[in-house]
Amino acid sequence: FTACSAVCVTGLSIVDVGTHLTFWGQVVLLVLVEIGCLGLMTCGTFLLVAVGRRLSLSHEFSLMNAYGVAQVKGLKGLICWIVGSMLTIEALGAVALYVHLGDVYQSIFYSIMGFCNAGFGLRPDSLASFSDSPSFVLVMAFETILGGIGFLVIYNLCTCRLLRPSGGRGRLTLHTRVVLRFTLYLLAVAFVLFLASEWNGVLKDMPPVKRAVTAFYQAVTPRTCGFCVVPTEDLNPLTRFSYIFLMFIGGAPGSAAAGMKITTFAVLLYTWV
C-alpha cells in the first residue's frame, strides 16, 4: 500500500512514516515519490537518454502526446530539462527549509514531498507543528504550487522572453495562461472561503499573520498535496465540503497533482458561460 501510495503520489499511509519506516525505507519512499512525480514514461526516457539509447518511434509519439509538443525535435532536451528543473527546485526548497529545520535530511524530505505534492510527513500531525513558522509554511506552499502547475508551465515561464527586440511581448502558451489564471482564481476563492468559514473556528485564537498564512496554505494544499497545518477533523463541514470540490479539480496536466485537471475545469466553465 505504501509503495502504491508513493508512486501514485497520494500521500496516504496506514503507518506513521517517521516512526514505522527505517531510514532506508524512507529513502525508498522518496525515490518512489520522485518517480511518481515525473511519471514512469519520463523516468524511463531520461534513463534511456542518459545511457545513450535511441527512442523508438512509438515512444517518441507517446511522449509527444503526453507533453503536448508538436515535434520530436528538442524532445530529449525537454525531458532532461524537466528532471533538472525538478531537482533544482527541490534543492532550493531544501536550502530554504534548512534555515528552519537545521537538519539536512528533513529539509530534503519535506522539500521533495512539497514539490511532488505527496503529503508524506515525518511527524504524525502533518505540518501542524510548523504552524508557528510562517516562512516555513510559505516555502512549502510555493513548492506545492510549482509542483501543481506542471513542468510545461514552468518550462514556458523560464524560456519565455518578456521583451522581444521588436518591443513586442513574449509569448506564453494558451495552456500556460489558462493554468496560471485559474490557479490564481482557485487560490483566491479558497483563501477567502477558508478565512470566512474558519474565522471563528480553527483560526479563532491565532494572531493575524498566522491566520493569513494558515488560510493561504490551506487554500493551496487541498487541490494538490494533502499536508495540513490545522487538523482536518477540526474544520467545519462547509470547509471540508469545499475541500472535496477542490480535490476533484486538482492541478494542471503534466504536474504532480491529480484530479480532473484545472484545464478541464476551465473548458467546462468556458463552455457553460
Secondary structure, 3 states (H helix, E strand, C coil): CHHHHHHCCCCCCCCCHHHHCCHHHHHHHHHHHHHHHHCHHHHHHHHHHHCCCCCCHHHHHHHHHHHCCCCCCCHHHHHHHHHHHHHHHHHHHHHHHHHHHCCHHHHHHHHHHHHCCCCCCCCCCCCHHHCCCHHHHHHHHHHHHHHHHCHHHHHHHHHCCCECCCCCECCCCHHHHHHHHHHHHHHHHHHHHHHHHHCCCCCCCCCHHHHHHHHHHHHHHHHHCCCCCCCHHHCCHHHHHHHHHHHHHCCCCCCCCCCCCHHHHHHHHHHHC
